[in-house]
Amino acid sequence: MAEAKGLSTPVKMKSELAALVGASLLPRTEITKKLWDYIKANKLQTKTVNGAAMDAGKYIVCDAKLHPIFKNTKSTSKTGKLTDLTGIKVGETVDMMQMAAIVGANIA
């Protein structure tokens, strides 16, 4: 069997993310899927910035379980865009397009 490469390579996660997804070693694709499963199961999406949680929308509401994961995020993309969630509070939102930065910042 071929060795996993790229996004399918299992990676070690920081403890907060590992606790939420229930494993310490997973591929990035599976980490993202498990995060979305949690967000959808807990109806943590909203259509407006810092809006109340509802069933759908492009913003993710930070709850107490996501807070330690989100606040670990401070990274710069290849295009130079800074994603800094270190000051996020419970109840605030992040754009779902920041999910890759959040996952990347929580890999050990």
FENBELTA-V593527 format. One record per helix or strand of 2 or more residues. SS is the DSSP state (hx for helix, st for strand). FROM is the first residue (numbers start at 0). LEN is the number of residues. Records with the same first field share a line. If there is no record, write none. Layout:
# FENBELTA-V593527
SS: FROM-LEN / FROM-LEN
This chain:
# FENBELTA-V593527
hx: 5-3 / 14-7 / 27-14 / 63-7 / 95-10
st: 9-4 / 24-3 / 44-2 / 58-3 / 73-3 / 81-3 / 92-3
